Amino acid sequence: MNNIKSIFKGIYKVIILTSKVILYIFSTLSKVLISLRDGFINRLRFSIHLKLMLSYLWTFTLVFSVQAGVVILGLYLSLPEEQFISHINLIKESLIISGLICAGLVLLLARKSSKKLIEPIDQMNYAVKNITIDDLSTRLDISGAKDELKDLAHTFNNMMDKIEYSVELQNQFVSDASHELRTPISVIKGYTDLLDRWGKNDPEVLDESIDAIKNETEQMKSMIEKLLFLARGDKKSSHIEKNEFELNELIEEIYKETKLIAPNHNVVLGENEAIHITADRNLIKEAIRVFVENSVKYTKEGGLIELGLHYEEPYAVITVKDTGLGIAKKDLSRIFDRFYRTDESRNKSSGGAGLGLSIAKWIAEEHKGKLTVTSELGKGSQFNILLLASKEK
């Protein structure tokens, strides 16, 4: 009985000794890492790489300890008691030596395996560090990544696509705004130079210059107001005051106003269903007027401009139809972009800055609505504003 107790005590000592050896290795590695940490430019830490190696080693320790106990127990049961007792020290030494050798092999394999596992992370880290505001085209290579890392890389690339697109839009916006402001400023400067040289004592030149300067300043004021409107919208600081009102009454109001400001056009009111809506009345009116004013600009005198309103569940559909210049197919996908103007509108002196349709789009989207357009070059266009509404109060 005493011999059995001593044997199990021996097994226990082997397990404890092996654990102490592994813990000693852990502590030694930690001390080495800490002592070297400040000497490296990139400070060493318990990184994923190290944690993986230690997890491999700890797993091996547990498994080896159990196996060592099984081996000793097996030898005890299979060998005569005297022979087992005489060889117990040799068995313990053999287990300790083999355990250390195997632990070293496990560390080597773990290092190689963990390095392979975190290699995609190192590549991602290197790629991200090279991203600058001047070059946002860098993307993470997801060919070597797997599972969660691949999903992470894919998400990061999508985020970079959006950032790059936003920066491009911002740069284009600044460039276009500068270009649009340069033209009226150049005109104003030209007329002031004209006045300075010859127009002071020439009433005809003086009147022409004053009219031109007033016209250009009004255009600049209009464009700046539109830019501020869109900027507030981008910052989510625009105040939207939604109230209940009859949309058909608003359509009739715009129809009557258009008849007054465009007496040389054939302005008609088509179907105008009674539709109740909750929205910002002033903003909805502004969006409709954008399309009406474009129809007036780009439709010849005597041409048709038709306003209408009907219900297609769950939307109230506001239509503005004309027989004007129309829009080429290549331009349809971009007409709602800021500062974008078709070739036809650029050639007209009445052409604006290309911000009206962007404002109308923003207003529609802020009301959970959408815009659609159908057009044929030389035959006219139809713009539709779709807003969530109900036919009954």
Disulfide bonds with the S-S distance in Angstrom:
none
